[in-house]
Amino acid sequence: MERENIDQVVRKYLARALDLDPATIDASRSMKDLGANSLDIVEVVSSSMRELRVKIPREELSEIRNIEGLVDALHAKAP
């Protein structure tokens, strides 16, 4: 799967959770920096994994520091 497609999926769920325009999301920032709480983050990550049919182990998720890192991790696990 193309990295760009994965980025769009993550932005879609993040924009829904935080009521943001997907085009304005800076992928170098963390979700918390954008105003997400822990429930928002769980929802964005789980929805993205479900749509992309990708599973990321918890240990790896805990190492992700920003949105770009999440996209990279999803891309690495994508079929």
N, CA, C and O atoms as a Tinker XYZ file with bonds, in Angstrom:
   316  protein
     1  N      0.835000   -1.176000    0.000000    73     2
     2  CA     0.000000    0.000000    0.000000    64     1     3
     3  C      0.888000    1.250000    0.000000    63     2     4     5
     4  O      1.941000    1.286000    0.636000    81     3
     5  N      0.445000    2.239000   -0.709000    73     3     6
     6  CA     1.198000    3.493000   -0.822000    64     5     7
     7  C      1.192000    4.249000    0.504000    63     6     8     9
     8  O      0.180000    4.298000    1.203000    81     7
     9  N      2.332000    4.833000    0.833000    73     7    10
    10  CA     2.450000    5.602000    2.070000    64     9    11
    11  C      1.475000    6.778000    2.076000    63    10    12    13
    12  O      0.916000    7.125000    3.117000    81    11
    13  N      1.277000    7.381000    0.921000    73    11    14
    14  CA     0.364000    8.524000    0.811000    64    13    15
    15  C     -1.063000    8.131000    1.195000    63    14    16    17
    16  O     -1.764000    8.899000    1.854000    81    15
    17  N     -1.492000    6.936000    0.782000    73    15    18
    18  CA    -2.834000    6.461000    1.130000    64    17    19
    19  C     -2.968000    6.256000    2.637000    63    18    20    21
    20  O     -3.999000    6.580000    3.227000    81    19
    21  N     -1.922000    5.717000    3.247000    73    19    22
    22  CA    -1.927000    5.499000    4.692000    64    21    23
    23  C     -1.999000    6.842000    5.412000    63    22    24    25
    24  O     -2.736000    6.990000    6.387000    81    23
    25  N     -1.243000    7.806000    4.936000    73    23    26
    26  CA    -1.261000    9.148000    5.517000    64    25    27
    27  C     -2.672000    9.740000    5.458000    63    26    28    29
    28  O     -3.121000   10.359000    6.423000    81    27
    29  N     -3.362000    9.557000    4.351000    73    27    30
    30  CA    -4.722000   10.080000    4.201000    64    29    31
    31  C     -5.687000    9.430000    5.186000    63    30    32    33
    32  O     -6.561000   10.101000    5.735000    81    31
    33  N     -5.530000    8.124000    5.413000    73    31    34
    34  CA    -6.392000    7.416000    6.361000    64    33    35
    35  C     -6.176000    7.957000    7.775000    63    34    36    37
    36  O     -7.139000    8.251000    8.484000    81    35
    37  N     -4.924000    8.084000    8.180000    73    35    38
    38  CA    -4.620000    8.595000    9.522000    64    37    39
    39  C     -5.155000   10.018000    9.675000    63    38    40    41
    40  O     -5.759000   10.345000   10.697000    81    39
    41  N     -4.938000   10.859000    8.677000    73    39    42
    42  CA    -5.431000   12.239000    8.732000    64    41    43
    43  C     -6.957000   12.283000    8.827000    63    42    44    45
    44  O     -7.517000   13.114000    9.542000    81    43
    45  N     -7.621000   11.389000    8.105000    73    43    46
    46  CA    -9.086000   11.346000    8.129000    64    45    47
    47  C     -9.593000   11.096000    9.548000    63    46    48    49
    48  O    -10.465000   11.815000   10.037000    81    47
    49  N     -9.046000   10.078000   10.204000    73    47    50
    50  CA    -9.516000    9.752000   11.553000    64    49    51
    51  C     -9.093000   10.801000   12.577000    63    50    52    53
    52  O     -9.842000   11.095000   13.508000    81    51
    53  N     -7.922000   11.356000   12.414000    73    51    54
    54  CA    -7.474000   12.406000   13.328000    64    53    55
    55  C     -8.336000   13.662000   13.161000    63    54    56    57
    56  O     -8.709000   14.302000   14.144000    81    55
    57  N     -8.645000   14.002000   11.927000    73    55    58
    58  CA    -9.489000   15.169000   11.661000    64    57    59
    59  C    -10.879000   14.982000   12.258000    63    58    60    61
    60  O    -11.448000   15.923000   12.811000    81    59
    61  N    -11.426000   13.778000   12.152000    73    59    62
    62  CA   -12.742000   13.502000   12.745000    64    61    63
    63  C    -12.696000   13.625000   14.262000    63    62    64    65
    64  O    -13.578000   14.231000   14.870000    81    63
    65  N    -11.677000   13.054000   14.859000    73    63    66
    66  CA   -11.581000   13.043000   16.326000    64    65    67
    67  C    -11.397000   14.442000   16.899000    63    66    68    69
    68  O    -11.914000   14.753000   17.972000    81    67
    69  N    -10.660000   15.284000   16.181000    73    67    70
    70  CA   -10.309000   16.602000   16.719000    64    69    71
    71  C    -10.998000   17.759000   16.006000    63    70    72    73
    72  O    -10.731000   18.922000   16.309000    81    71
    73  N    -11.882000   17.446000   15.061000    73    71    74
    74  CA   -12.593000   18.468000   14.299000    64    73    75
    75  C    -11.610000   19.429000   13.622000    63    74    76    77
    76  O    -11.684000   20.647000   13.785000    81    75
    77  N    -10.688000   18.835000   12.859000    73    75    78
    78  CA    -9.676000   19.600000   12.128000    64    77    79
    79  C     -9.823000   19.369000   10.632000    63    78    80    81
    80  O    -10.447000   18.399000   10.201000    81    79
    81  N     -9.247000   20.261000    9.850000    73    79    82
    82  CA    -9.139000   20.062000    8.407000    64    81    83
    83  C     -7.927000   19.157000    8.178000    63    82    84    85
    84  O     -6.825000   19.498000    8.607000    81    83
    85  N     -8.108000   18.004000    7.507000    73    83    86
    86  CA    -6.984000   17.088000    7.298000    64    85    87
    87  C     -5.771000   17.749000    6.641000    63    86    88    89
    88  O     -4.633000   17.365000    6.911000    81    87
    89  N     -6.008000   18.731000    5.790000    73    87    90
    90  CA    -4.907000   19.391000    5.082000    64    89    91
    91  C     -4.047000   20.252000    6.007000    63    90    92    93
    92  O     -2.907000   20.570000    5.671000    81    91
    93  N     -4.578000   20.627000    7.155000    73    91    94
    94  CA    -3.830000   21.503000    8.065000    64    93    95
    95  C     -3.034000   20.732000    9.115000    63    94    96    97
    96  O     -2.329000   21.340000    9.920000    81    95
    97  N     -3.136000   19.409000    9.117000    73    95    98
    98  CA    -2.457000   18.597000   10.128000    64    97    99
    99  C     -0.974000   18.488000    9.795000    63    98   100   101
   100  O     -0.603000   18.040000    8.710000    81    99
   101  N     -0.139000   18.898000   10.728000    73    99   102
   102  CA     1.319000   18.822000   10.592000    64   101   103
   103  C      1.775000   17.461000   11.117000    63   102   104   105
   104  O      1.731000   17.206000   12.320000    81   103
   105  N      2.211000   16.592000   10.208000    73   103   106
   106  CA     2.575000   15.217000   10.568000    64   105   107
   107  C      3.808000   15.125000   11.449000    63   106   108   109
   108  O      4.082000   14.067000   12.016000    81   107
   109  N      4.551000   16.206000   11.575000    73   107   110
   110  CA     5.734000   16.168000   12.440000    64   109   111
   111  C      5.366000   16.386000   13.911000    63   110   112   113
   112  O      6.211000   16.238000   14.794000    81   111
   113  N      4.120000   16.733000   14.166000    73   111   114
   114  CA     3.659000   16.967000   15.542000    64   113   115
   115  C      3.009000   15.710000   16.109000    63   114   116   117
   116  O      2.573000   14.831000   15.366000    81   115
   117  N      2.954000   15.642000   17.412000    73   115   118
   118  CA     2.272000   14.511000   18.050000    64   117   119
   119  C      0.770000   14.792000   18.081000    63   118   120   121
   120  O      0.337000   15.937000   17.950000    81   119
   121  N     -0.008000   13.739000   18.254000    73   119   122
   122  CA    -1.453000   13.922000   18.352000    64   121   123
   123  C     -1.800000   14.742000   19.591000    63   122   124   125
   124  O     -2.739000   15.537000   19.564000    81   123
   125  N     -1.054000   14.554000   20.668000    73   123   126
   126  CA    -1.291000   15.349000   21.887000    64   125   127
   127  C     -1.044000   16.830000   21.621000    63   126   128   129
   128  O     -1.771000   17.682000   22.132000    81   127
   129  N     -0.021000   17.141000   20.825000    73   127   130
   130  CA     0.255000   18.540000   20.474000    64   129   131
   131  C     -0.930000   19.172000   19.740000    63   130   132   133
   132  O     -1.154000   20.379000   19.829000    81   131
   133  N     -1.676000   18.353000   19.026000    73   131   134
   134  CA    -2.829000   18.851000   18.275000    64   133   135
   135  C     -4.096000   18.887000   19.120000    63   134   136   137
   136  O     -5.149000   19.315000   18.646000    81   135
   137  N     -3.998000   18.439000   20.375000    73   135   138
   138  CA    -5.144000   18.499000   21.275000    64   137   139
   139  C     -5.817000   17.173000   21.561000    63   138   140   141
   140  O     -6.865000   17.141000   22.205000    81   139
   141  N     -5.237000   16.078000   21.097000    73   139   142
   142  CA    -5.840000   14.761000   21.319000    64   141   143
   143  C     -5.592000   14.290000   22.748000    63   142   144   145
   144  O     -4.513000   14.489000   23.305000    81   143
   145  N     -6.613000   13.663000   23.328000    73   143   146
   146  CA    -6.417000   13.014000   24.620000    64   145   147
   147  C     -6.169000   11.528000   24.364000    63   146   148   149
   148  O     -6.162000   11.092000   23.213000    81   147
   149  N     -5.969000   10.766000   25.404000    73   147   150
   150  CA    -5.613000    9.352000   25.218000    64   149   151
   151  C     -6.710000    8.566000   24.503000    63   150   152   153
   152  O     -6.406000    7.664000   23.723000    81   151
   153  N     -7.971000    8.891000   24.753000    73   151   154
   154  CA    -9.062000    8.192000   24.063000    64   153   155
   155  C     -9.082000    8.529000   22.576000    63   154   156   157
   156  O     -9.328000    7.657000   21.743000    81   155
   157  N     -8.823000    9.787000   22.243000    73   155   158
   158  CA    -8.743000   10.189000   20.833000    64   157   159
   159  C     -7.635000    9.415000   20.126000    63   158   160   161
   160  O     -7.819000    8.934000   19.008000    81   159
   161  N     -6.493000    9.301000   20.781000    73   159   162
   162  CA    -5.346000    8.615000   20.183000    64   161   163
   163  C     -5.661000    7.149000   19.942000    63   162   164   165
   164  O     -5.358000    6.611000   18.877000    81   163
   165  N     -6.271000    6.499000   20.931000    73   163   166
   166  CA    -6.652000    5.089000   20.773000    64   165   167
   167  C     -7.623000    4.940000   19.607000    63   166   168   169
   168  O     -7.498000    4.008000   18.813000    81   167
   169  N     -8.579000    5.841000   19.498000    73   167   170
   170  CA    -9.566000    5.774000   18.420000    64   169   171
   171  C     -8.912000    5.961000   17.046000    63   170   172   173
   172  O     -9.218000    5.222000   16.110000    81   171
   173  N     -8.027000    6.929000   16.924000    73   171   174
   174  CA    -7.346000    7.183000   15.649000    64   173   175
   175  C     -6.500000    5.976000   15.247000    63   174   176   177
   176  O     -6.559000    5.524000   14.103000    81   175
   177  N     -5.722000    5.462000   16.181000    73   175   178
   178  CA    -4.836000    4.332000   15.886000    64   177   179
   179  C     -5.641000    3.081000   15.561000    63   178   180   181
   180  O     -5.362000    2.410000   14.568000    81   179
   181  N     -6.637000    2.757000   16.385000    73   179   182
   182  CA    -7.397000    1.523000   16.150000    64   181   183
   183  C     -8.227000    1.611000   14.871000    63   182   184   185
   184  O     -8.326000    0.629000   14.136000    81   183
   185  N     -8.818000    2.761000   14.595000    73   183   186
   186  CA    -9.594000    2.922000   13.357000    64   185   187
   187  C     -8.698000    2.818000   12.130000    63   186   188   189
   188  O     -9.070000    2.202000   11.131000    81   187
   189  N     -7.522000    3.421000   12.208000    73   187   190
   190  CA    -6.577000    3.351000   11.083000    64   189   191
   191  C     -6.120000    1.915000   10.854000    63   190   192   193
   192  O     -6.085000    1.450000    9.715000    81   191
   193  N     -5.771000    1.212000   11.926000    73   191   194
   194  CA    -5.329000   -0.182000   11.784000    64   193   195
   195  C     -6.448000   -1.047000   11.217000    63   194   196   197
   196  O     -6.207000   -1.901000   10.364000    81   195
   197  N     -7.678000   -0.823000   11.697000    73   195   198
   198  CA    -8.813000   -1.613000   11.215000    64   197   199
   199  C     -9.049000   -1.377000    9.718000    63   198   200   201
   200  O     -9.203000   -2.331000    8.954000    81   199
   201  N     -9.076000   -0.113000    9.303000    73   199   202
   202  CA    -9.323000    0.182000    7.887000    64   201   203
   203  C     -8.214000   -0.360000    6.998000    63   202   204   205
   204  O     -8.478000   -0.868000    5.909000    81   203
   205  N     -6.979000   -0.254000    7.462000    73   203   206
   206  CA    -5.832000   -0.690000    6.661000    64   205   207
   207  C     -5.535000   -2.182000    6.808000    63   206   208   209
   208  O     -4.691000   -2.731000    6.100000    81   207
   209  N     -6.238000   -2.826000    7.735000    73   207   210
   210  CA    -6.023000   -4.255000    8.029000    64   209   211
   211  C     -4.565000   -4.520000    8.406000    63   210   212   213
   212  O     -3.904000   -5.412000    7.875000    81   211
   213  N     -4.103000   -3.701000    9.349000    73   211   214
   214  CA    -2.721000   -3.771000    9.823000    64   213   215
   215  C     -2.747000   -3.864000   11.340000    63   214   216   217
   216  O     -3.590000   -3.248000   11.992000    81   215
   217  N     -1.835000   -4.622000   11.891000    73   215   218
   218  CA    -1.701000   -4.749000   13.346000    64   217   219
   219  C     -0.298000   -4.315000   13.743000    63   218   220   221
   220  O      0.692000   -4.798000   13.193000    81   219
   221  N     -0.222000   -3.403000   14.697000    73   219   222
   222  CA     1.064000   -2.954000   15.226000    64   221   223
   223  C      1.118000   -3.369000   16.691000    63   222   224   225
   224  O      0.224000   -3.019000   17.462000    81   223
   225  N      2.150000   -4.109000   17.089000    73   223   226
   226  CA     2.268000   -4.518000   18.494000    64   225   227
   227  C      2.353000   -3.307000   19.430000    63   226   228   229
   228  O      2.873000   -2.255000   19.058000    81   227
   229  N      1.836000   -3.476000   20.641000    73   227   230
   230  CA     1.828000   -2.384000   21.625000    64   229   231
   231  C      3.214000   -1.820000   21.891000    63   230   232   233
   232  O      3.377000   -0.613000   22.074000    81   231
   233  N      4.221000   -2.706000   21.911000    73   231   234
   234  CA     5.585000   -2.233000   22.173000    64   233   235
   235  C      6.010000   -1.211000   21.123000    63   234   236   237
   236  O      6.641000   -0.202000   21.438000    81   235
   237  N      5.652000   -1.492000   19.870000    73   235   238
   238  CA     6.011000   -0.566000   18.787000    64   237   239
   239  C      5.195000    0.720000   18.866000    63   238   240   241
   240  O      5.710000    1.807000   18.606000    81   239
   241  N      3.922000    0.592000   19.226000    73   239   242
   242  CA     3.079000    1.780000   19.342000    64   241   243
   243  C      3.614000    2.740000   20.397000    63   242   244   245
   244  O      3.543000    3.958000   20.231000    81   243
   245  N      4.142000    2.194000   21.467000    73   243   246
   246  CA     4.634000    3.050000   22.553000    64   245   247
   247  C      5.870000    3.853000   22.146000    63   246   248   249
   248  O      6.216000    4.834000   22.804000    81   247
   249  N      6.530000    3.446000   21.076000    73   247   250
   250  CA     7.732000    4.141000   20.606000    64   249   251
   251  C      7.432000    5.246000   19.592000    63   250   252   253
   252  O      8.319000    6.028000   19.251000    81   251
   253  N      6.204000    5.314000   19.114000    73   251   254
   254  CA     5.819000    6.299000   18.101000    64   253   255
   255  C      5.677000    7.668000   18.756000    63   254   256   257
   256  O      4.985000    7.812000   19.764000    81   255
   257  N      6.328000    8.660000   18.186000    73   255   258
   258  CA     6.367000    9.995000   18.792000    64   257   259
   259  C      5.519000   11.044000   18.068000    63   258   260   261
   260  O      5.165000   12.066000   18.656000    81   259
   261  N      5.193000   10.796000   16.798000    73   259   262
   262  CA     4.408000   11.790000   16.066000    64   261   263
   263  C      3.557000   11.095000   15.000000    63   262   264   265
   264  O      3.613000    9.876000   14.842000    81   263
   265  N      2.786000   11.877000   14.287000    73   263   266
   266  CA     1.879000   11.338000   13.277000    64   265   267
   267  C      2.666000   10.669000   12.157000    63   266   268   269
   268  O      2.279000    9.609000   11.665000    81   267
   269  N      3.748000   11.277000   11.766000    73   267   270
   270  CA     4.605000   10.707000   10.727000    64   269   271
   271  C      5.122000    9.328000   11.154000    63   270   272   273
   272  O      5.205000    8.415000   10.334000    81   271
   273  N      5.464000    9.182000   12.418000    73   271   274
   274  CA     5.919000    7.898000   12.949000    64   273   275
   275  C      4.835000    6.843000   12.879000    63   274   276   277
   276  O      5.113000    5.679000   12.593000    81   275
   277  N      3.590000    7.247000   13.141000    73   275   278
   278  CA     2.467000    6.309000   13.032000    64   277   279
   279  C      2.288000    5.871000   11.585000    63   278   280   281
   280  O      2.101000    4.686000   11.310000    81   279
   281  N      2.344000    6.817000   10.669000    73   279   282
   282  CA     2.211000    6.492000    9.242000    64   281   283
   283  C      3.333000    5.543000    8.814000    63   282   284   285
   284  O      3.084000    4.573000    8.099000    81   283
   285  N      4.546000    5.815000    9.241000    73   283   286
   286  CA     5.680000    4.942000    8.908000    64   285   287
   287  C      5.474000    3.532000    9.458000    63   286   288   289
   288  O      5.735000    2.550000    8.764000    81   287
   289  N      5.009000    3.431000   10.701000    73   287   290
   290  CA     4.784000    2.119000   11.314000    64   289   291
   291  C      3.689000    1.351000   10.586000    63   290   292   293
   292  O      3.825000    0.151000   10.350000    81   291
   293  N      2.614000    2.027000   10.233000    73   291   294
   294  CA     1.534000    1.379000    9.481000    64   293   295
   295  C      2.026000    0.946000    8.102000    63   294   296   297
   296  O      1.690000   -0.140000    7.630000    81   295
   297  N      2.812000    1.787000    7.467000    73   295   298
   298  CA     3.345000    1.467000    6.142000    64   297   299
   299  C      4.257000    0.245000    6.202000    63   298   300   301
   300  O      4.223000   -0.602000    5.309000    81   299
   301  N      5.066000    0.154000    7.243000    73   299   302
   302  CA     5.989000   -0.975000    7.386000    64   301   303
   303  C      5.251000   -2.296000    7.571000    63   302   304   305
   304  O      5.763000   -3.349000    7.191000    81   303
   305  N      4.052000   -2.250000    8.153000    73   303   306
   306  CA     3.277000   -3.473000    8.412000    64   305   307
   307  C      2.231000   -3.756000    7.335000    63   306   308   309
   308  O      1.620000   -4.825000    7.333000    81   307
   309  N      2.022000   -2.819000    6.428000    73   307   310
   310  CA     0.973000   -2.969000    5.411000    64   309   311
   311  C      1.310000   -4.087000    4.432000    63   310   312   313
   312  O      2.473000   -4.316000    4.102000    81   311
   313  N      0.268000   -4.775000    3.977000    73   311   314
   314  CA     0.502000   -5.865000    3.000000    64   313   315
   315  C      0.951000   -5.342000    1.646000    63   314   316
   316  O      1.186000   -6.127000    0.727000    81   315
